[in-house]
Each structure stands twice: as C-alpha cells, then as structure tokens.
Amino acid sequence: MALELKQIIEFLEDFAPLELAEEWDNVGLLVGDESAEIERVITCLTITPDVVQEAIQTKANLIVAHHPMMFRAVNKLTSRSIDGKMLLDLIQNRIAVYSPHTAFDSAAKGINQKLAEDLGLTKLAPIRSIEHERLPAESGSGRYGELPKPISLEELLEKTKQVMSVPHLQYVGEMGSTITKVAVACGAAAQYLSDARQLGCEVLITGEARFHGCLEARSTGMSLIVAGHYATERPAVEELANVLNQSFSEIEVFPSQVENDPLQWSVS
C-alpha cells in the first residue's frame, strides 16, 4: 500500500507546525512532488551520502531529515560537490526530502519536550514561549522544569550520560553544587543561558556551546552541560519514526541504520 506524500506532509505540519520554525530556517518539503506515492520512509538527523545510499538501497521514497539541506541558495547543481551529488541522486531516484528542524525542536511533542521528559523533569514549560493562535500553549523554544528532588551537578551529569547514551560529557560548574531546576535546549543552543538563569534554573543542558558561552556560564554562576549535538537530537528522530508508524499503517517507517555521530570519543 502507499500514501500520497501530501498526506504525510499534512501530518508533519500538524505535529511540528512550521510557524514554530526560526526565521532563518529552511523547513518543510525541500525536494519532491506532493502527489508522489510513498511506501517507505527513513528518518534521520542529517542527510549524508551514506544515508542517501541507504534510501536508494531500501527503496525509500521519502527522507524526513531533521537538519535541512540547502540552507543557502543553490547556484549550481552538479556532481562535483557533495551536496550536488546527493541532490542529483535523490531526484534521479524520486526520493523526497522533508525537514522539520527548528519547528520540531519547539513543538509541543518535539525534541526538547522529549529531552526534558527523559530527564524526569516536571512542571515543564518553554524557555521562550511562542504565541500563535493555532499553536498549543506549550509550544516554544527549549524547555525547563523541576527535578523530583534536588541533586548534585555530579549526579545530574551521570543521569544525563545514561539518558543520552554518551560515555563522557563536557561541563561548566562545581560538582557539589545543588540542582533543582533544569533547562534543556537541543543542538547548539547556549544562547539560552541568560533565559534559563532568569527562570531560576541552575543548569542548562545543550548539545554544543562556544567557548564564550562557557565563559558566560562560569562568570554568572550557571552550570552548563554539553552533551553533543547528535546525542541531544538523534533519539527524537528515532521516536519520530515510531510516531509515523503508529499514525500510518499503510507505509513502513524506520530510522536510518547507517547514521552515526561523526565525533568519536578517545578512551585511551
């Protein structure tokens, strides 16, 4: 059986409304014909050459990729560039591409919500709310909430490693400091430090942070946990495959099996 691509797009736009996306973002259907028939879908964090080959080999008709292709204007479409070759391969094999990106980050059931829930936070709310008449009140950038009971930063580091399945973490702060309220923002989001501090959070957990963001955390007495871009976003991409499977019995949806974090840990 198959579905029209348009039906899947309508579901994704309801699940992660594009009004939630940042102005600079490039979201929605990026490659494809809305009338195309879809039988098999791959979800992934980022479209790379190996993910494209996986889609071709598994006869997928659609890739739902969190990170969008074509952030900048495409002036030439040739096989001389990596992006050009991927786009040509996708088009030649009639594989559509949809990206929810920052709309998915901020959705009511999006990436930051899942991160906060996985960490066991309660009384959840967006770090920055987005007011729009057709959006749920809980939509917005990042999330913050309370731990069931106060714990030390050291304990929170261990909990974060378990939840995100990472062997090591970078952090700013004192191991023995007490944490009661936590902010989370997936990807590269240290810009939410001041917002989190004003909301009474003692720590921000994010994927990436620039050096000056780390200095800001230290100078203002905020703790900062840097878990890795991949670790903060890939689990929700896998969950999205489950959501699509549960919503559309007519098609097969699965997360990419070849995608992995380009950054590795040295244990020696």
Secondary structure per residue as TSV (DSSP state, phi and psi in degrees):
chain	resnum	aa	ss	phi	psi
A	1	M	-	360.0	165.3
A	2	A	-	-148.2	163.9
A	3	L	E	-125.6	154.1
A	4	E	E	-72.4	138.8
A	5	L	H	-53.2	-36.1
A	6	K	H	-56.1	-37.6
A	7	Q	H	-64.9	-40.3
A	8	I	H	-69.5	-39.6
A	9	I	H	-60.5	-44.4
A	10	E	H	-60.2	-40.2
A	11	F	H	-64.9	-47.3
A	12	L	H	-63.9	-36.7
A	13	E	H	-72.3	-24.1
A	14	D	H	-79.9	-39.1
A	15	F	H	-68.3	-43.4
A	16	A	S	-132.3	81.8
A	17	P	-	-54.5	133.9
A	18	L	G	-67.1	-16.3
A	19	E	G	-63.9	-18.8
A	20	L	G	-79.3	-15.7
A	21	A	S	-68.6	147.8
A	22	E	-	-66.5	153.6
A	23	E	T	-61.1	-32.2
A	24	W	T	-80.3	-7.3
A	25	D	-	-80.0	166.3
A	26	N	-	-127.9	90.2
A	27	V	-	-117.4	167.4
A	28	G	E	99.2	-158.6
A	29	L	E	-74.8	118.4
A	30	L	E	-103.0	-30.2
A	31	V	E	-141.0	132.6
A	32	G	S	131.3	169.4
A	33	D	-	-110.7	121.5
A	34	E	T	-59.3	-22.4
A	35	S	T	-88.5	-2.0
A	36	A	-	-65.2	149.3
A	37	E	E	-87.7	134.2
A	38	I	E	-117.7	128.3
A	39	E	-	-117.2	-28.6
A	40	R	E	-141.0	134.1
A	41	V	E	-129.3	137.8
A	42	I	E	-112.0	135.0
A	43	T	E	-105.2	145.9
A	44	C	E	-156.0	167.7
A	45	L	S	-80.2	-45.9
A	46	T	S	-142.2	137.3
A	47	I	-	-79.4	120.4
A	48	T	-	-127.1	167.5
A	49	P	H	-55.6	-37.4
A	50	D	H	-71.3	-32.0
A	51	V	H	-68.7	-38.8
A	52	V	H	-61.0	-45.5
A	53	Q	H	-64.3	-36.4
A	54	E	H	-61.2	-43.2
A	55	A	H	-63.4	-40.8
A	56	I	H	-65.1	-46.7
A	57	Q	H	-66.8	-32.6
A	58	T	T	-92.1	2.1
A	59	K	T	60.0	38.4
A	60	A	-	-72.0	146.0
A	61	N	S	-104.2	-13.2
A	62	L	E	-147.8	136.4
A	63	I	E	-114.4	122.3
A	64	V	E	-98.6	103.1
A	65	A	E	-108.9	126.8
A	66	H	S	-58.6	-52.9
A	67	H	S	-82.6	128.4
A	68	P	-	-76.7	151.5
A	69	M	S	-83.9	165.7
A	70	M	-	59.3	54.4
A	71	F	S	-65.9	-34.8
A	72	R	S	-110.3	163.2
A	73	A	-	-58.5	137.6
A	74	V	-	-96.3	112.5
A	75	N	-	-93.8	-24.9
A	76	K	-	-137.7	138.4
A	77	L	-	-122.8	89.8
A	78	T	-	-134.9	168.0
A	79	S	T	-80.8	2.3
A	80	R	T	-73.7	-23.2
A	81	S	S	-108.7	155.9
A	82	I	H	-61.6	-47.7
A	83	D	H	-63.7	-40.0
A	84	G	H	-62.5	-45.1
A	85	K	H	-62.6	-41.5
A	86	M	H	-63.2	-44.6
A	87	L	H	-63.5	-41.9
A	88	L	H	-63.3	-43.1
A	89	D	H	-62.3	-41.4
A	90	L	H	-64.5	-46.5
A	91	I	H	-65.9	-44.8
A	92	Q	H	-63.7	-27.8
A	93	N	T	-101.4	11.4
A	94	R	T	54.2	45.4
A	95	I	-	-104.5	118.3
A	96	A	E	-81.3	159.0
A	97	V	E	-132.4	128.9
A	98	Y	E	-127.1	136.4
A	99	S	E	-129.0	121.6
A	100	P	-	-91.7	-24.1
A	101	H	H	32.2	-116.9
A	102	T	H	-66.9	-19.1
A	103	A	H	-66.4	-38.6
A	104	F	H	-71.6	-37.0
A	105	D	H	-55.1	-43.9
A	106	S	H	-99.5	-1.9
A	107	A	S	-64.7	157.1
A	108	A	T	-57.7	-33.2
A	109	K	T	-117.5	34.1
A	110	G	S	-89.7	-162.2
A	111	I	H	-62.6	-48.3
A	112	N	H	-68.0	-34.2
A	113	Q	H	-62.2	-44.2
A	114	K	H	-64.3	-42.3
A	115	L	H	-58.3	-47.3
A	116	A	H	-63.8	-42.1
A	117	E	H	-66.2	-41.9
A	118	D	H	-62.4	-30.3
A	119	L	T	-81.8	-3.0
A	120	G	T	80.3	20.1
A	121	L	-	-75.9	147.9
A	122	T	E	-121.7	171.7
A	123	K	E	52.6	50.4
A	124	L	E	-74.5	144.6
A	125	A	E	-154.4	155.5
A	126	P	-	-65.8	147.1
A	127	I	S	-66.7	-44.2
A	128	R	E	-125.4	113.8
A	129	S	E	-74.2	151.9
A	130	I	-	-121.0	116.3
A	131	E	-	-95.2	120.3
A	132	H	-	-155.3	136.1
A	133	E	T	-60.8	-27.4
A	134	R	T	-101.6	6.6
A	135	L	S	-104.0	144.8
A	136	P	-	-59.7	148.5
A	137	A	T	-60.8	-27.5
A	138	E	T	-83.4	5.1
A	139	S	-	-75.9	148.3
A	140	G	E	153.7	175.9
A	141	S	E	-80.3	133.5
A	142	G	S	62.4	-179.9
A	143	R	E	-146.9	152.0
A	144	Y	E	-140.8	155.1
A	145	G	E	-170.5	-176.2
A	146	E	E	-106.3	145.3
A	147	L	E	-77.4	153.3
A	148	P	E	-57.3	-33.0
A	149	K	E	-153.2	154.8
A	150	P	E	-60.3	139.0
A	151	I	E	-136.2	167.9
A	152	S	E	-81.3	161.7
A	153	L	H	-59.9	-37.1
A	154	E	H	-59.9	-42.4
A	155	E	H	-66.9	-38.7
A	156	L	H	-66.9	-36.1
A	157	L	H	-60.9	-44.0
A	158	E	H	-65.0	-41.3
A	159	K	H	-63.7	-41.9
A	160	T	H	-63.4	-41.1
A	161	K	H	-60.9	-41.2
A	162	Q	H	-67.0	-46.2
A	163	V	H	-64.7	-39.5
A	164	M	H	-99.2	2.9
A	165	S	T	54.1	49.5
A	166	V	-	-121.8	144.6
A	167	P	S	-79.6	-24.8
A	168	H	-	-142.6	158.3
A	169	L	-	-138.3	147.2
A	170	Q	E	-94.2	148.3
A	171	Y	E	-154.5	161.2
A	172	V	E	-124.4	133.4
A	173	G	S	136.8	176.3
A	174	E	-	-99.1	128.8
A	175	M	T	-54.5	-35.9
A	176	G	T	-87.7	-1.1
A	177	S	-	-65.9	149.4
A	178	T	E	-90.3	132.3
A	179	I	E	-116.9	125.4
A	180	T	E	-121.1	-31.5
A	181	K	E	-127.3	131.9
A	182	V	E	-125.5	138.0
A	183	A	E	-109.9	142.8
A	184	V	E	-129.8	141.6
A	185	A	E	-151.5	112.4
A	186	C	E	-68.6	163.9
A	187	G	E	71.0	-142.2
A	188	A	E	-99.4	96.1
A	189	A	-	-142.1	35.7
A	190	A	G	-68.1	-9.8
A	191	Q	G	-66.0	-10.6
A	192	Y	G	-89.1	5.3
A	193	L	H	-56.5	-50.5
A	194	S	H	-67.0	-37.6
A	195	D	H	-61.1	-46.0
A	196	A	H	-62.2	-40.8
A	197	R	H	-64.2	-43.4
A	198	Q	H	-65.3	-25.3
A	199	L	T	-85.4	1.2
A	200	G	T	89.2	11.6
A	201	C	-	-78.9	143.7
A	202	E	S	-93.2	-13.2
A	203	V	E	-150.2	147.3
A	204	L	E	-118.1	128.9
A	205	I	E	-104.9	124.8
A	206	T	E	-141.7	178.6
A	207	G	E	-89.9	-42.1
A	208	E	E	-137.3	151.3
A	209	A	-	-148.6	134.2
A	210	R	-	-73.9	161.8
A	211	F	H	-54.4	-43.6
A	212	H	H	-70.2	-27.1
A	213	G	H	-66.4	-38.8
A	214	C	H	-65.7	-39.8
A	215	L	H	-64.9	-39.0
A	216	E	H	-60.9	-44.1
A	217	A	H	-59.7	-48.0
A	218	R	H	-63.8	-41.6
A	219	S	H	-72.4	-22.4
A	220	T	H	-101.4	1.0
A	221	G	T	79.8	12.0
A	222	M	-	-86.2	144.4
A	223	S	E	-88.5	150.9
A	224	L	E	-139.3	128.0
A	225	I	E	-114.7	124.6
A	226	V	E	-110.9	106.0
A	227	A	-	-97.2	-12.7
A	228	G	-	106.8	136.5
A	229	H	H	-59.0	-48.5
A	230	Y	H	-61.4	-45.3
A	231	A	H	-64.4	-31.9
A	232	T	H	-82.2	-16.4
A	233	E	H	-118.9	-30.3
A	234	R	H	-60.6	-41.0
A	235	P	H	-56.8	-37.8
A	236	A	H	-70.6	-30.0
A	237	V	H	-65.9	-38.8
A	238	E	H	-66.8	-40.2
A	239	E	H	-65.7	-34.4
A	240	L	H	-60.4	-36.9
A	241	A	H	-61.0	-41.2
A	242	N	H	-64.1	-42.2
A	243	V	H	-61.4	-44.9
A	244	L	H	-66.4	-39.8
A	245	N	H	-61.4	-41.9
A	246	Q	H	-69.9	-27.8
A	247	S	H	-87.9	-26.1
A	248	F	-	-132.3	95.3
A	249	S	T	-72.7	-14.5
A	250	E	T	-76.6	-16.8
A	251	I	S	-124.4	165.6
A	252	E	E	-105.9	128.6
A	253	V	E	-128.5	133.1
A	254	F	E	-150.1	147.4
A	255	P	E	-72.8	149.7
A	256	S	-	-53.6	135.2
A	257	Q	S	-93.5	-13.1
A	258	V	S	-100.5	-16.3
A	259	E	-	-67.5	139.5
A	260	N	-	-152.8	166.2
A	261	D	-	-69.4	124.6
A	262	P	S	-68.1	-20.2
A	263	L	-	-92.6	128.2
A	264	Q	-	-112.1	158.7
A	265	W	-	-100.8	131.8
A	266	S	-	-86.2	124.6
A	267	V	-	-107.8	1.0
A	268	S	-	-89.9	360.0
